[in-house]
Amino acid sequence: MDGDQSGHLHDEISRIEDRIEQLTEKIESCRKLILASRIAVAGGAVALAGMLLGAIRFDPGVMAAAVAALLGGIAVWGSNRSTAQEAAKELTLSETDRSMLIQKMDLRDVTPLRQLSTGPQDDTIA
């Protein structure tokens, strides 16, 4: 493979690796928002159940906040779950593309053979 083609592949691999990093960050951000939305759903549900069972005195403001947390949490949860799934699919495709480009580079192992090394052949540590 000539140097120009190898350089093009290297640039393309770098671009894909940048995309992989962006997708990984996006998935992590979605996971954090999903966790926060689960907490909001649980908090809203507990507050509504507490009011229904009489453990919490009925207050229209608290009830409105509980309903908002419950419904908002469900919306955020679903939205971020689908976004994370889409990003995970794209991440898998990008990793596959990167692997294919690396295979095209026809890389060689440059590790020196043990018999050819100039250093001592003793494996013991002093």
C-alpha positions in Angstrom: 0.0 0.0 0.0 1.4 3.4 -1.0 2.0 6.2 1.5 -0.8 8.4 0.2 -3.4 5.6 0.6 -2.1 4.8 4.0 -2.3 8.4 5.1 -5.9 8.6 3.9 -6.8 5.5 5.9 -5.1 6.9 8.9 -7.1 10.2 8.6 -10.3 8.3 8.2 -9.6 6.1 11.2 -8.9 9.2 13.3 -12.1 10.7 12.1 -14.0 7.5 13.1 -12.3 7.4 16.5 -13.4 11.0 17.2 -16.9 10.0 16.3 -16.7 6.9 18.6 -15.6 9.2 21.4 -18.5 11.6 20.8 -21.0 8.7 20.7 -19.6 7.2 23.9 -20.0 10.6 25.7 -23.6 10.9 24.3 -24.5 7.4 25.6 -23.0 8.3 29.0 -25.0 11.6 29.1 -28.2 9.7 28.3 -27.5 7.2 31.0 -27.2 10.0 33.6 -30.4 11.6 32.4 -32.2 8.2 32.5 -31.1 7.8 36.1 -32.3 11.3 37.0 -35.7 10.6 35.3 -36.1 7.3 37.1 -35.6 9.2 40.4 -38.2 11.8 39.3 -40.7 9.1 38.3 -40.2 7.3 41.6 -40.4 10.5 43.7 -43.6 11.6 41.9 -45.2 8.2 42.3 -44.3 8.0 46.0 -45.7 11.5 46.6 -48.9 10.8 44.8 -49.3 7.4 46.6 -48.5 9.1 49.9 -51.3 11.7 49.3 -53.7 9.0 48.1 -53.1 6.9 51.3 -53.1 9.9 53.6 -49.5 9.7 54.6 -48.9 13.2 53.1 -51.4 15.9 53.7 -53.1 16.9 50.4 -51.6 20.1 48.9 -52.5 21.2 45.4 -48.9 22.5 44.8 -47.3 19.2 46.0 -49.7 17.2 43.9 -49.0 19.4 40.8 -45.2 18.9 41.4 -45.6 15.2 41.9 -47.6 14.8 38.6 -45.1 17.0 36.8 -42.2 14.9 38.1 -44.0 11.7 37.2 -45.0 12.7 33.7 -41.8 14.6 32.9 -39.7 11.8 34.2 -41.5 9.3 31.9 -41.0 11.6 28.9 -37.3 12.2 29.6 -36.7 8.6 30.3 -38.2 7.4 27.1 -36.5 10.1 25.0 -33.1 9.4 26.3 -33.5 5.7 26.2 -34.3 5.8 22.4 -31.4 8.3 21.9 -29.0 6.0 23.7 -30.1 3.0 21.7 -29.6 4.9 18.4 -26.2 6.1 19.5 -25.2 2.5 20.5 -26.2 1.3 17.1 -24.1 4.0 15.4 -21.3 3.2 17.8 -21.3 -0.4 16.8 -21.2 0.5 13.1 -18.4 3.0 13.6 -16.3 0.4 15.5 -16.9 -2.0 12.6 -15.8 0.6 10.1 -12.7 1.4 12.1 -11.8 -2.3 12.3 -12.2 -2.8 8.5 -10.0 0.2 7.8 -7.3 -1.0 10.2 -7.3 -4.4 8.4 -6.9 -2.6 5.1 -3.7 -0.9 6.4 -1.8 -4.2 6.2 0.1 -3.5 9.4 3.2 -5.5 10.3 4.5 -6.6 13.7 7.6 -4.7 14.5 8.4 -6.4 17.8 12.0 -7.7 17.7 12.5 -11.4 17.8 13.9 -12.7 21.1 16.9 -14.3 19.4 17.8 -11.1 17.6 17.7 -8.8 20.6 21.1 -7.4 21.7 20.3 -7.5 25.4 20.9 -10.3 27.9 18.8 -13.4 27.4 18.3 -14.1 31.1 14.6 -13.5 32.2 15.4 -13.2 35.9 15.0 -9.9 37.5 17.8 -8.6 39.7 
